[in-house]
Amino acid sequence: MKPISYCRHRFPRSIIQHAVWLYYRFTLSFRDIEDLLCERGVSVSYETVRRWCLKFGPAYAQRLRACRSNPFSTWHIDEVFVQINGRQMYLWRAVDAEGGVLEVLLQSRRDTAAAWKFLRKAMKHNEAPPSIIVSDRWRPTAAAIRTIVPSADHVTDKRSNNRAENSHQPTRRRERKQQRFKSPGSAQRFLAIHAAVYNHFNVQAHLLSRRTMHRFGNEALQSWRYATAA
């Protein structure tokens, strides 16, 4: 894997890593991060934080995806509309049984070709094929599943896909914070990085004791420091 270089940056890498972590981990704007760093005695502009996220975000996400364990064999697929510059786009998302994001893809159409493209991309980035795919009763999705993953059982029971529908909530929060996405390219880039960071720190807190949750949180932070090291 290509190493990450922090050369020719005025600020130390610990500050850069912390700023990028704040942006993708929490629902914060660049100006919010500027204020938080200023409170710590670090004078940096929000534009510099934006450049750090653009430069180092994809590399961090690639490393986090490389160290992620295999997902569950049950996939949940759903799509939701996103308004970008007055144009209606469709955000396709696949999550596993624990809510981990497997793939996100922003497309302008919601038909069989779009579902086929999304499934092909999801299969390419996840080595183990799913044994069960849960989705709504939209016919193009069912047709794409029969073509791409014919061995998987397709489930369309009512309320069985709540896992995928609830997974759109973090995206909606970030969309409101950013006052909607500015372009399809920037939205796709942000959502892909955000999904990798979300998966890394996603802990089912309601199923764990306080001690176990604290241990998992420390392990996630240690893995983050390792993935963002030079």
Buried (B, 14 or more C-beta within 10 A) or exposed (E): EEEBEBEEBEBEBEBBBBBBBBBBBBEBBBEBBBEBBEEEEBEBEBEBBBEBBBEBBBBBBBBBBEEBEEBBBBBBBBBBEBEBEEEEBBBBBBBBBBBBBBBBBBBEEBBBEBBBBBBBBBBEEBEEBBEBBBBBEBEBBBBBBEEBBEEBEBEBEEEEBEBBBEBBEBBEEBBEEBEEBEEBEEBBBBBBBBBBBBBBBBBEEEEEEEEEBEEBEEEBEEBBEEBBEE
